[in-house]
Amino acid sequence: MRYKYLIGLASILASSLSYATLGESPDSINKDIQVLNTTSSGSQNLSSAKNITATSKAQLKQQANYDQYSFITDDGITVIQYVANGNVFAIKWSGSHIPNLRQLYGAYFPAYQTSKSAYMGTSQHKVTTTIFDAGVTGIAGAFSGYALLKAELPANLTLADLK
């Protein structure tokens, strides 16, 4: 009984120490930049990071009313985070290896990690739950992935629109 209590307490403490991004405010992107060792100039914030762009160009973005933030980590992984209604609702990434998914998926990482994969092969892992969709695909040297909160997805927008 004590053992289960200690494990539960440890998992709560560990999750509170992680930096959540998916489902959090755009301010959490700054934490991703720091933890993922992203090259930036000056203070570590959205306005000064040299590898970050905030764009809202396409007509689809205007209709769906979302913003896109992107940055490149020191080891060359491109991360794109989509924000609407004050929360990150989707993340895409690509690079030579899989980034710190615990950092990017935040509070949703345990569900991703423990959910039964809808498809799992040697080069693809996809998880679909009632709350979110996530996937990782690739071969050595060329990986990509995404995570999407279904309830946070703006109207008139699909995962295919973000690809």
C-alpha positions in Angstrom: 0.0 0.0 0.0 2.8 2.5 0.9 4.6 1.4 -2.2 1.7 2.5 -4.5 1.3 5.7 -2.5 5.0 6.5 -3.0 4.9 5.7 -6.7 1.9 8.0 -7.1 3.5 10.8 -5.2 6.7 10.5 -7.2 4.8 10.6 -10.5 2.9 13.7 -9.4 6.2 15.4 -8.3 7.9 14.4 -11.6 5.0 15.8 -13.7 5.0 19.1 -11.8 8.7 19.5 -12.5 8.3 19.0 -16.3 7.7 21.9 -18.5 4.3 21.4 -20.2 3.8 22.8 -23.7 1.0 21.0 -25.4 -2.2 22.5 -24.0 -0.4 25.3 -22.2 0.0 29.0 -23.0 2.5 30.3 -25.6 4.8 31.3 -22.7 5.6 27.6 -22.3 7.4 27.8 -25.7 10.1 29.8 -23.9 10.7 26.9 -21.5 11.0 24.5 -24.5 13.6 26.8 -26.0 15.7 26.6 -22.8 15.3 22.9 -22.2 15.8 21.9 -25.8 19.0 24.0 -26.0 17.9 26.3 -28.8 20.2 28.9 -30.0 18.9 32.3 -29.3 20.2 35.8 -28.7 19.7 37.9 -25.7 17.2 36.8 -23.1 15.4 33.6 -23.7 12.0 34.9 -24.8 9.8 34.9 -27.9 10.7 38.4 -28.9 14.4 38.0 -28.9 15.1 34.4 -30.0 16.7 34.6 -33.4 15.3 31.3 -34.7 11.7 32.0 -33.9 9.1 33.4 -36.2 5.5 34.1 -35.5 3.4 34.1 -38.6 -0.3 34.4 -39.5 -0.1 34.7 -43.3 -2.4 32.1 -44.9 -6.1 32.6 -45.4 -6.6 29.3 -43.5 -4.8 30.7 -40.5 -7.0 33.8 -40.5 -10.2 31.7 -40.8 -9.1 29.3 -38.1 -7.5 32.1 -36.1 -4.3 30.5 -35.0 -0.6 31.5 -34.8 2.4 29.4 -35.6 5.7 29.6 -33.7 8.8 27.8 -34.9 12.3 27.3 -33.7 15.4 25.2 -34.5 17.3 23.5 -31.7 21.1 23.5 -31.5 21.1 20.0 -32.8 19.0 20.9 -35.9 15.5 19.8 -34.9 12.8 22.1 -36.3 9.9 22.5 -33.9 6.6 24.2 -35.0 4.0 24.9 -32.3 0.4 26.1 -33.1 -1.4 28.4 -30.8 -5.1 29.3 -30.6 -7.3 30.7 -27.8 -4.2 31.1 -25.7 -3.1 27.5 -25.8 -0.7 25.4 -27.8 -3.0 22.9 -29.6 -0.6 21.2 -31.9 3.1 20.5 -32.3 5.1 19.3 -35.3 8.8 18.5 -35.4 11.4 17.1 -37.7 15.1 16.3 -37.5 17.9 13.8 -37.4 16.6 12.3 -34.2 13.6 12.3 -31.9 13.6 15.3 -29.5 12.6 15.3 -25.9 9.0 14.4 -26.3 8.4 14.7 -22.5 9.3 18.4 -22.9 7.1 19.0 -26.0 4.1 16.9 -24.9 4.2 18.1 -21.3 1.3 16.7 -19.2 0.2 14.6 -22.2 3.5 12.6 -22.4 2.5 9.9 -19.9 -0.7 9.2 -21.9 1.3 9.1 -25.1 3.9 6.7 -23.5 1.3 4.3 -22.0 -1.4 4.3 -24.7 -1.7 1.4 -27.0 -0.4 2.4 -30.4 -2.9 2.4 -33.2 0.0 1.4 -35.5 3.5 0.5 -34.5 6.1 -0.7 -36.9 9.8 -0.4 -37.2 9.5 3.1 -38.6 6.2 4.4 -37.2 4.4 4.8 -33.9 0.9 6.4 -33.8 -1.3 6.9 -30.7 -4.9 8.1 -30.9 -7.0 8.7 -27.8 -10.2 10.6 -27.1 -8.0 13.6 -26.1 -5.2 13.7 -28.5 -3.4 12.2 -31.6 0.3 11.8 -31.7 2.8 10.1 -34.0 6.4 9.6 -34.7 7.8 8.3 -38.0 11.2 8.0 -39.6 14.4 6.1 -40.1 17.9 6.7 -38.7 18.8 10.3 -39.5 15.3 11.5 -40.6 12.5 11.6 -38.0 9.3 13.6 -37.8 6.4 13.7 -35.4 3.3 15.6 -34.2 0.9 15.9 -31.4 -2.6 17.4 -31.5 -5.2 18.2 -28.9 -8.5 17.4 -30.4 -10.6 19.6 -28.2 -8.3 22.6 -28.8 -8.3 22.3 -32.6 -9.9 25.5 -34.0 -13.0 25.1 -36.2 -12.4 24.5 -39.9 -9.0 23.1 -39.2 -7.7 19.5 -39.4 -4.4 17.8 -38.8 -4.0 17.5 -42.6 -4.2 21.3 -42.8 -1.2 21.6 -40.5 1.0 19.2 -42.5 
